[in-house]
Amino acid sequence: MSVHRKTRRALERGMTLIEIMVVLVIIGLIAGAVAVNVMGRLDEAKVTQAKTDLHTIENCLDLYKLDKGRYPTTEEGLGAVVAAGKCKNVKDPWKNDYVYLYPGQAHADSFDIKSYGADGKPGGDGMNADIVNP
């Protein structure tokens, strides 16, 4: 009977406060490591999305040129492409407008489309670097 009492007491005891705290600390450390890795990936995903958007907008501009016989001027901007129904998204992943120049600075015989990156300002490094159509 004493063996039965010891087993019963062990079952009734449950977890101590120290054991619960250790488990919570371990879960917190794992969550912190995952969050750091995921946040870096989100920034990379936004850069990749901006590059993909630039290709899509280039195709929209080519369709616009097929219909109108010319690219929109810098003054008309990408709004002319949207108004013509050739393109929908003209905002970068950071919710800023893409910059459109025709004729372009990087492509003198064509157009430039660029995003100023996370900070929305010309220049910058890393996530703040400008992204320009190839």
C-alpha atoms as an extended CHARMM CRD file, in Angstrom:
* protein
*
       134  EXT
         1         1  MET       CA              0.0000000000        0.0000000000        0.0000000000  PROA      1               0.0000000000
         2         2  SER       CA              2.8630000000        2.4200000000        0.5890000000  PROA      2               0.0000000000
         3         3  VAL       CA              3.9390000000        2.0470000000       -3.0600000000  PROA      3               0.0000000000
         4         4  HSD       CA              0.4330000000        2.9680000000       -4.1470000000  PROA      4               0.0000000000
         5         5  ARG       CA              0.4770000000        6.0880000000       -1.9170000000  PROA      5               0.0000000000
         6         6  LYS       CA              3.8290000000        7.2630000000       -3.3500000000  PROA      6               0.0000000000
         7         7  THR       CA              2.5840000000        6.8720000000       -6.9150000000  PROA      7               0.0000000000
         8         8  ARG       CA             -0.6450000000        8.6590000000       -6.0630000000  PROA      8               0.0000000000
         9         9  ARG       CA              1.2200000000       11.5610000000       -4.4200000000  PROA      9               0.0000000000
        10        10  ALA       CA              3.5240000000       11.8940000000       -7.4250000000  PROA      10              0.0000000000
        11        11  LEU       CA              0.5170000000       12.1370000000       -9.7330000000  PROA      11              0.0000000000
        12        12  GLU       CA             -1.2540000000       14.6800000000       -7.5440000000  PROA      12              0.0000000000
        13        13  ARG       CA              1.8400000000       16.8120000000       -7.1560000000  PROA      13              0.0000000000
        14        14  GLY       CA              1.7130000000       18.1720000000      -10.7440000000  PROA      14              0.0000000000
        15        15  MET       CA              4.3390000000       20.6520000000      -11.9640000000  PROA      15              0.0000000000
        16        16  THR       CA              6.1880000000       23.0220000000       -9.6980000000  PROA      16              0.0000000000
        17        17  LEU       CA              6.4630000000       26.7300000000      -10.3380000000  PROA      17              0.0000000000
        18        18  ILE       CA             10.1580000000       26.3150000000      -11.2300000000  PROA      18              0.0000000000
        19        19  GLU       CA              9.3460000000       23.7170000000      -13.8730000000  PROA      19              0.0000000000
        20        20  ILE       CA              6.7040000000       25.9710000000      -15.4030000000  PROA      20              0.0000000000
        21        21  MET       CA              9.1270000000       28.9240000000      -15.4390000000  PROA      21              0.0000000000
        22        22  VAL       CA             11.8180000000       26.8300000000      -17.1620000000  PROA      22              0.0000000000
        23        23  VAL       CA              9.3490000000       25.7700000000      -19.8570000000  PROA      23              0.0000000000
        24        24  LEU       CA              8.2310000000       29.3840000000      -20.3960000000  PROA      24              0.0000000000
        25        25  VAL       CA             11.8310000000       30.5980000000      -20.7000000000  PROA      25              0.0000000000
        26        26  ILE       CA             12.5930000000       27.9030000000      -23.2820000000  PROA      26              0.0000000000
        27        27  ILE       CA              9.4680000000       28.7870000000      -25.2870000000  PROA      27              0.0000000000
        28        28  GLY       CA             10.4240000000       32.4820000000      -25.1260000000  PROA      28              0.0000000000
        29        29  LEU       CA             13.9340000000       31.7800000000      -26.4250000000  PROA      29              0.0000000000
        30        30  ILE       CA             12.5950000000       29.7170000000      -29.3110000000  PROA      30              0.0000000000
        31        31  ALA       CA              9.9970000000       32.3840000000      -30.1870000000  PROA      31              0.0000000000
        32        32  GLY       CA             12.6730000000       35.0860000000      -30.1320000000  PROA      32              0.0000000000
        33        33  ALA       CA             14.9490000000       33.1320000000      -32.4710000000  PROA      33              0.0000000000
        34        34  VAL       CA             12.0970000000       32.4760000000      -34.8910000000  PROA      34              0.0000000000
        35        35  ALA       CA             10.9860000000       36.1280000000      -34.8600000000  PROA      35              0.0000000000
        36        36  VAL       CA             14.4820000000       37.3850000000      -35.7040000000  PROA      36              0.0000000000
        37        37  ASN       CA             14.7450000000       35.0040000000      -38.6600000000  PROA      37              0.0000000000
        38        38  VAL       CA             11.2410000000       35.7430000000      -39.9490000000  PROA      38              0.0000000000
        39        39  MET       CA             11.6660000000       39.5290000000      -39.7860000000  PROA      39              0.0000000000
        40        40  GLY       CA             14.7850000000       39.3370000000      -41.9630000000  PROA      40              0.0000000000
        41        41  ARG       CA             12.8990000000       37.2460000000      -44.4840000000  PROA      41              0.0000000000
        42        42  LEU       CA             10.0210000000       39.7250000000      -44.6410000000  PROA      42              0.0000000000
        43        43  ASP       CA             12.4130000000       42.4950000000      -45.6810000000  PROA      43              0.0000000000
        44        44  GLU       CA             13.9610000000       40.2650000000      -48.3550000000  PROA      44              0.0000000000
        45        45  ALA       CA             10.4880000000       39.3670000000      -49.6000000000  PROA      45              0.0000000000
        46        46  LYS       CA              9.5960000000       43.0530000000      -50.0250000000  PROA      46              0.0000000000
        47        47  VAL       CA             12.7070000000       43.6620000000      -52.1480000000  PROA      47              0.0000000000
        48        48  THR       CA             11.8590000000       40.6310000000      -54.2800000000  PROA      48              0.0000000000
        49        49  GLN       CA              8.2720000000       41.8520000000      -54.6280000000  PROA      49              0.0000000000
        50        50  ALA       CA              9.4740000000       45.2880000000      -55.7560000000  PROA      50              0.0000000000
        51        51  LYS       CA             11.7000000000       43.7070000000      -58.4240000000  PROA      51              0.0000000000
        52        52  THR       CA              8.7860000000       41.5840000000      -59.6390000000  PROA      52              0.0000000000
        53        53  ASP       CA              6.5270000000       44.6500000000      -59.7150000000  PROA      53              0.0000000000
        54        54  LEU       CA              9.0650000000       46.4750000000      -61.8890000000  PROA      54              0.0000000000
        55        55  HSD       CA              8.8860000000       43.6970000000      -64.4900000000  PROA      55              0.0000000000
        56        56  THR       CA              5.1000000000       43.7520000000      -64.3820000000  PROA      56              0.0000000000
        57        57  ILE       CA              4.9900000000       47.5320000000      -64.8080000000  PROA      57              0.0000000000
        58        58  GLU       CA              7.4220000000       47.2670000000      -67.7410000000  PROA      58              0.0000000000
        59        59  ASN       CA              4.9750000000       44.8870000000      -69.4290000000  PROA      59              0.0000000000
        60        60  CYS       CA              2.1080000000       47.2850000000      -68.7010000000  PROA      60              0.0000000000
        61        61  LEU       CA              4.0850000000       50.1260000000      -70.2670000000  PROA      61              0.0000000000
        62        62  ASP       CA              4.7890000000       48.0150000000      -73.3510000000  PROA      62              0.0000000000
        63        63  LEU       CA              1.0470000000       47.3150000000      -73.7010000000  PROA      63              0.0000000000
        64        64  TYR       CA              0.3510000000       51.0290000000      -73.3030000000  PROA      64              0.0000000000
        65        65  LYS       CA              2.8480000000       51.7780000000      -76.0830000000  PROA      65              0.0000000000
        66        66  LEU       CA              1.1770000000       49.2360000000      -78.3680000000  PROA      66              0.0000000000
        67        67  ASP       CA             -2.1560000000       51.0150000000      -77.9260000000  PROA      67              0.0000000000
        68        68  LYS       CA             -0.9870000000       54.6380000000      -77.9130000000  PROA      68              0.0000000000
        69        69  GLY       CA              2.1510000000       54.4070000000      -80.0560000000  PROA      69              0.0000000000
        70        70  ARG       CA              4.3070000000       55.9230000000      -77.3120000000  PROA      70              0.0000000000
        71        71  TYR       CA              5.2200000000       55.6090000000      -73.6670000000  PROA      71              0.0000000000
        72        72  PRO       CA              3.6140000000       58.0430000000      -71.2170000000  PROA      72              0.0000000000
        73        73  THR       CA              5.6170000000       61.1480000000      -70.4330000000  PROA      73              0.0000000000
        74        74  THR       CA              7.1430000000       61.7220000000      -67.0290000000  PROA      74              0.0000000000
        75        75  GLU       CA              4.3640000000       64.2180000000      -66.3390000000  PROA      75              0.0000000000
        76        76  GLU       CA              1.6460000000       61.7100000000      -67.2510000000  PROA      76              0.0000000000
        77        77  GLY       CA              3.4000000000       59.1160000000      -65.1360000000  PROA      77              0.0000000000
        78        78  LEU       CA              2.1670000000       55.6640000000      -64.3100000000  PROA      78              0.0000000000
        79        79  GLY       CA             -1.2900000000       57.1000000000      -63.7160000000  PROA      79              0.0000000000
        80        80  ALA       CA             -1.7810000000       57.1320000000      -67.4950000000  PROA      80              0.0000000000
        81        81  VAL       CA             -1.1120000000       53.3910000000      -67.6150000000  PROA      81              0.0000000000
        82        82  VAL       CA             -3.5700000000       52.7670000000      -64.7870000000  PROA      82              0.0000000000
        83        83  ALA       CA             -6.1890000000       55.0040000000      -66.4150000000  PROA      83              0.0000000000
        84        84  ALA       CA             -5.7820000000       53.0810000000      -69.6790000000  PROA      84              0.0000000000
        85        85  GLY       CA             -6.5080000000       49.8560000000      -67.7790000000  PROA      85              0.0000000000
        86        86  LYS       CA             -3.1190000000       48.3390000000      -68.4920000000  PROA      86              0.0000000000
        87        87  CYS       CA             -1.9020000000       48.1030000000      -64.9070000000  PROA      87              0.0000000000
        88        88  LYS       CA             -3.3570000000       48.1030000000      -61.3880000000  PROA      88              0.0000000000
        89        89  ASN       CA             -0.5540000000       48.2750000000      -58.8530000000  PROA      89              0.0000000000
        90        90  VAL       CA              1.7220000000       51.2970000000      -58.9370000000  PROA      90              0.0000000000
        91        91  LYS       CA              2.6840000000       51.2310000000      -55.2420000000  PROA      91              0.0000000000
        92        92  ASP       CA              5.7870000000       49.5090000000      -53.9690000000  PROA      92              0.0000000000
        93        93  PRO       CA              5.6960000000       47.0330000000      -51.0590000000  PROA      93              0.0000000000
        94        94  TRP       CA              6.3490000000       49.9320000000      -48.6480000000  PROA      94              0.0000000000
        95        95  LYS       CA              3.1680000000       51.6910000000      -49.9190000000  PROA      95              0.0000000000
        96        96  ASN       CA              5.0690000000       54.4140000000      -51.8170000000  PROA      96              0.0000000000
        97        97  ASP       CA              4.4450000000       55.2720000000      -55.4700000000  PROA      97              0.0000000000
        98        98  TYR       CA              6.9290000000       53.9150000000      -57.9860000000  PROA      98              0.0000000000
        99        99  VAL       CA              8.9020000000       56.6890000000      -59.6620000000  PROA      99              0.0000000000
       100       100  TYR       CA              8.5760000000       56.8250000000      -63.4550000000  PROA      100             0.0000000000
       101       101  LEU       CA             10.8500000000       58.8240000000      -65.7600000000  PROA      101             0.0000000000
       102       102  TYR       CA             10.6480000000       59.0130000000      -69.5480000000  PROA      102             0.0000000000
       103       103  PRO       CA             13.1920000000       59.3590000000      -70.9710000000  PROA      103             0.0000000000
       104       104  GLY       CA             15.0440000000       57.6280000000      -68.1940000000  PROA      104             0.0000000000
       105       105  GLN       CA             18.3070000000       58.5080000000      -66.5120000000  PROA      105             0.0000000000
       106       106  ALA       CA             19.6250000000       54.9390000000      -66.3360000000  PROA      106             0.0000000000
       107       107  HSD       CA             17.9880000000       54.0060000000      -69.6610000000  PROA      107             0.0000000000
       108       108  ALA       CA             18.2910000000       57.0830000000      -71.8840000000  PROA      108             0.0000000000
       109       109  ASP       CA             16.5850000000       55.3950000000      -74.8520000000  PROA      109             0.0000000000
       110       110  SER       CA             13.7300000000       54.0680000000      -72.7260000000  PROA      110             0.0000000000
       111       111  PHE       CA             12.1490000000       54.6480000000      -69.3110000000  PROA      111             0.0000000000
       112       112  ASP       CA             13.1530000000       54.2180000000      -65.6870000000  PROA      112             0.0000000000
       113       113  ILE       CA             10.9110000000       52.8110000000      -63.0000000000  PROA      113             0.0000000000
       114       114  LYS       CA             12.2150000000       52.7970000000      -59.4730000000  PROA      114             0.0000000000
       115       115  SER       CA             11.3460000000       52.3090000000      -55.8580000000  PROA      115             0.0000000000
       116       116  TYR       CA             13.2620000000       54.2530000000      -53.2520000000  PROA      116             0.0000000000
       117       117  GLY       CA             13.1930000000       51.2640000000      -50.9000000000  PROA      117             0.0000000000
       118       118  ALA       CA             12.0290000000       51.0490000000      -47.3050000000  PROA      118             0.0000000000
       119       119  ASP       CA             12.8280000000       54.6610000000      -46.3810000000  PROA      119             0.0000000000
       120       120  GLY       CA             11.1240000000       56.1620000000      -49.4630000000  PROA      120             0.0000000000
       121       121  LYS       CA             14.1100000000       58.4680000000      -50.0990000000  PROA      121             0.0000000000
       122       122  PRO       CA             16.6340000000       58.4390000000      -52.9660000000  PROA      122             0.0000000000
       123       123  GLY       CA             19.8600000000       56.5520000000      -52.2810000000  PROA      123             0.0000000000
       124       124  GLY       CA             20.4880000000       54.4350000000      -49.2400000000  PROA      124             0.0000000000
       125       125  ASP       CA             21.9430000000       51.0760000000      -48.3630000000  PROA      125             0.0000000000
       126       126  GLY       CA             20.4790000000       47.6650000000      -47.6830000000  PROA      126             0.0000000000
       127       127  MET       CA             16.6880000000       47.8120000000      -47.3560000000  PROA      127             0.0000000000
       128       128  ASN       CA             16.7760000000       51.5560000000      -48.0860000000  PROA      128             0.0000000000
       129       129  ALA       CA             18.6120000000       51.1490000000      -51.4010000000  PROA      129             0.0000000000
       130       130  ASP       CA             16.9060000000       52.2310000000      -54.6300000000  PROA      130             0.0000000000
       131       131  ILE       CA             15.5310000000       49.4480000000      -56.8190000000  PROA      131             0.0000000000
       132       132  VAL       CA             15.5910000000       50.3050000000      -60.5480000000  PROA      132             0.0000000000
       133       133  ASN       CA             14.2750000000       48.3540000000      -63.5150000000  PROA      133             0.0000000000
       134       134  PRO       CA             17.0220000000       46.3940000000      -65.2910000000  PROA      134             0.0000000000
